[in-house]
Amino acid sequence: MTDQTPYVRPDVRVLLDMLAAAPGPAITELSPAEARMGYQALHDMADRPARELAVIRDLSCPGPAGDIPLRLYDTRESRGPGPVIVFYHGGGFVIGDLDTHHNLCTEIAHQMDLPVVAVDYRCAPEAPFPAAIEDCVAATRWVAGSPAELGRSATGLIPIGDSAGGNATIVVTQALMREAAAVPVVLQVPIFPLASDWAKSKSVADFAEGYVLTRQAMEFFEAAYLPDKSDWRAMPIHAAHEGTPPTVLVTASLDPIRDSGRDYGAALSLAGVDHIFIEVRGGTHSFTNLRQAVPSYQTDLENVFAAMKLLLARHG
C-alpha cells in the first residue's frame, strides 16, 4: 500500500465522507470564538458519552497569570497515595478547553482507575506561546505538591494529552526533568503530539486535507500561537532525551502531523528510553474524541490504556 492510496478503515471512511459533505466555512474564515464552538460541536456529535464517575469536581490552582481552572475526575470518592494523571487538551493551543475533552477524561479515569486532573491552560491568540506551556507546568507542579487541596496524595505524575496537549505532555516532562517537582513523572503519554516542525514533513503533504486535521488548520493554529520553533518548549525534539521517563507514544497513520510524532519516537529510541510506540493504522488525528462516530477508535484508545498499565507495572 503506497502513500498515494493510503489505507483507510471502513468506519473512518464513513466519518470522512460525512465531514466532506458537511457545508461550512474553512477554519481560516472563522474567529477563534467560532472555531471553538465548531470544535465543541464536532466532539458533541462524534464522541462517546461521558462515563459516570464518583468524583467530577472543578477546582483551580495558582498560575503565572492568575488562577488556572482544573477539573478532577476519579472513580473513587477517596483513595490512598498513588499516581495522578494530569491531562492537557488538544486544539492547537487555540480552540480546546475542559468541556471539549470532558468525555475523554471520564474515559481515562474509568479505564485507568486513577485520578485525572485536566488543565484549562490559557489559549492563543489571547495568550500566545509560551503561556499555555507555563500554565501546564505550573498546574502539574501544583498537583505534585498539593495533596490537601486536591484531596489525593500523588506519588508520581502521568502527563497525558492529545495533539497540542501531546506537545504539552512532552514539554512538561522535560521541564520537570530540568527542575524536579515534589514527585517524579513516572510515565508520559503524548498522543498524536506535535514534537518537531511539521511544515515540511511528508505526512503533511500526503494528508493536507480530507483527514480531519488539515494543513490549513495547522497554519491557523500556528499563526495564533506564534511558537518560537527554535525553543524546546515549542519543539521538544530540540531538548535532550536521555533520562526521559517511560513513554507511551501514539500516532495515527492518516495524520498530517504523524511524522512529527515519529520523529520523537526515533529520538526516544536513540536515547535508549523505554517506550511503547502505537500507530493507529487507517486512523486520523483526534481519534480519541471521535469514538462514537468511529467505533473502532474505542479499541485503539483501550490499547493505549493497556500500554500504560504495562509500563506502570514494569517500572512500579
Disulfide bonds with the S-S distance in Angstrom:
none
